[in-house]
Amino acid sequence: MTITTTKLVDTTAHIIVNSNGVGSETDQLLVDVANSNEASSEPKVSIANIAYEILGTGDVTVFFKNDTSKEIIINGRGNYGLKPNEERIKAPIGDILLTSDSNVTKYNVVIEAQKESGYTNGWYSNNTNNRWYLWC
């Protein structure tokens, strides 16, 4: 079985995705950064928050496609990203992936990614006078 994801929010500031799946999944697409709203070339996001429920005794690993050195390993029930000692994972260009080990029976993960760079972020061209405006 492969991961099931539902994009809940995709604004100029962040992307929130709800996902669920089972164990023994490898390199499953969790957050499609490249195809998110207002992405230009080389969009970068940071992992700001992960709320999770992992059933079974196994681990789920969340990581950037192009940089596995910044992975987050989660298990049980909890939250990553809101505590002072949990740094925001950022900088890599690429999608966010998920791998679940064979001891996971089921998982539910809600992840919030903040858009950092490589997005238009509300800058639009006004064709009538060729000036740029920031729409808030």
N, C-alpha and C positions, 0 to 999 in steps of 0.2 A: 504494500500500500504506500502511496506517496502522500506527502504533506498536502493539506487543504489550507489555503490562505484566503482571507477576505480583507481587502483594503478598506479600512474604516474611514481614514482621513488622508488627504493628500493636498495640503495647502502650500502657500509660499514659504511657510516656516518649517513644517514637519510632515512626516508620514507615520501613520499608525496602522499596524497590520495585526489581525487576529489569525492565529494558525492552530491547527491540531493535527495529530498524527499518531503513529505507533513506533515501536522500536525497530532497530535495524535499518534505518534510513540514512543514506549518505549523500552529502552535498545537495540538500534540497533547497530550492529558492525560497527564502523567507521574505526579503524585501527586494523588490525589483527597482533598484536605484536608477538604472539607465533609462527606464521607461516611465519614471515618475513625472508628475506634472511640472512643467516649466524647466525641465532638465536641458541644459545646453551641452557643451562638450565637457567631458570628464567631471560629472557631478560627484560631489563628495558629501557624505552625511556622517553624523556621529550617532552612536547608540546612547540615547539619553536615559531610557527606562525600559525594563523588561519585567512584566508581571507573569508569573508562571505557576503551573501545577503539573508536576511530573509524577505519574503513577508508576509504581514498580520500584526496583532498587537501583536502576541505572541512571545515567547522565545524559543530558542533552547539551551539545556544544553549539554555540552561536559564534560566527566568525565572518570576517570579510573575505570575499572570494579571492582577492589578490594579496591578502596578508593574514596568514593563519597565526602569526605571532601575537595577535591581539584578540585571542579567543576568550569567550566567557563560558564557563562550565556551570550548568545549573542542575539542581535535583530537588526533589521534594516540592514544597510549596513556598513561594516567597516573592521577593522583588529585588531586582538589581538596578542600581543607578540613583537611588534617592538618599543613600547613606553617605556621610562625609568621606569615608575611606574608599568609596567606589568611584573611581575616575570615569569620566565620559570617554568612551572609546571612539577615537576619531582619526582622521587623516587619510586613510586609504581610499583609492578610487575603486569602486566596484560594488556589486550587489552584496547583500548580507545573506549568508547561507546557514543551514542548520543540519546537524548530524545527530542521530539518536542511537544509543547503543542497544544491544539485544536484550538487556534487562529492563528496558522501558516498556511498559504495557500500553500506555497511552499518555499523551501530553497535550496541554493547552498553553499557548504562549501568546501574550500580547506585547508587541514591541513598538516603541516610539523612537524614530530616527529623526534627528534635527538636521535640516538642510544647512550645509556649511558653505559650499562654493560650487560653481558650475551650474548655477540656476539663474534664471532671469530675475527671480525674487521681486516681481512687481514692477520692474523697469520696462516701460513700453515706449515705443516711438510714436510721437504725434505727427502724423503725416502732413498735417496742414501747415506746420511751420518748422518741421525738422528739429524740434527740441525734445529733450528727454524729460519725462516726469516720473516721479515716484508715486505710485497709487498705493495707498495704505488700506 
